[in-house]
Amino acid sequence: MAETITIKLDVEKYFSPTQDDIQTAKAFVRQRNDYASLLGDRIDDILQDAEERIITICYKYNVEPTEFEISENYNKQMMEEIGNVMDEIEDEILDLIYEYSTRCTNDKERINLLTAWMALLGRGNRNLKTTLHGYLYKTLRDWESAISALRFADVPLSSAVTKGKTFMHSIYTMPEVISAFKRAEDFNATYIRKRGVQEGAVGISNNGSTNVVNMAKTTLQMAWMRNLVLDYEENGAAGIYILRGSNFPCTLCDDVCGFHSVNDAQGILPVHPHCCCYAIPIYQRNNQNK
């Protein structure tokens, strides 16, 4: 985090934050990010285990690589087994997101508030659960590509599982997948046929597994910052002062740095995934709580 700090504040109206205020705010973001990393690691483990189980299921059915697709039209019984795995991990990941995202407080009422608020988060008009479901569906399509390509290359099960885990966040750089792209028109697997390009996208798509992890970590960061600002508000803060948490160039972060009234403070941070900006409470001089 940046060591040089410049704060522009009307000192006749507001108290300048103390060094303790600044260091506490920095420590909070470090702790938040540590928990986000722990959450990401837990979800990675779940996804790797699920990928192994699904590769094993597909190999058990001795799938034909070019005809293979994860669909009831291909093999209904196989799809039921795969669906059970995906339903299980969706519930498990959702529970972990709620658990880690509410570890910022021990207050049961606040936990309920944050949980209800998080449930509504999602991309577009979707909520948290449906957003997660969409990312997991994309993940399953990525695994479909990997399984098709690995079977096409006659990779045995044990090696396929190892390769699947190694390339989980980079399926479309797997040598067997790149090789399958050369005969893309022969495959039924969605992202082999599309050579890894998601509809409407430019270039190789992000893997669904990466989207799942990033979404979970960002949700946690948002919940922790929401809880922090609520704490500041309850303690009588007039607003927050946002400061950059890194020296990495970012115009998005630069634009929000500075003072924000308590009424406008919610929902600002994090500005983007991996944002390290931190919020310091600012108190008016006529506020006796400070």
Number of C-alpha atoms within 10 A of each C-alpha: 14 12 9 5 8 8 13 9 15 11 10 9 11 16 17 18 16 12 9 9 15 18 11 15 20 21 13 18 20 16 14 24 20 12 19 24 16 14 22 21 13 14 23 20 13 15 23 18 15 19 23 19 16 24 21 17 16 24 16 11 11 11 19 13 21 19 12 22 23 22 14 11 8 13 15 12 12 18 19 13 14 22 14 11 16 21 12 12 17 18 13 13 22 17 12 17 24 20 15 21 28 23 15 20 15 9 11 10 10 16 20 12 13 20 17 12 13 21 15 14 17 16 13 7 9 14 15 20 17 16 18 24 18 17 19 22 15 20 25 22 20 26 25 24 30 28 31 26 27 26 21 18 15 12 15 11 18 12 11 21 21 13 19 22 20 13 15 23 18 18 27 24 13 18 15 22 24 18 16 24 21 12 13 19 14 14 22 18 27 19 25 29 18 15 22 23 17 16 9 7 10 8 10 16 18 19 24 24 25 17 18 23 24 17 21 25 25 21 22 26 26 24 25 26 23 19 21 20 22 17 15 19 19 9 13 18 21 20 24 26 22 23 25 22 18 15 9 10 9 11 8 11 22 14 9 17 17 17 22 19 13 19 10 11 21 18 12 16 23 20 17 14 14 13 19 22 23 25 31 24 27 26 23 19 15 10 12 8 10 12
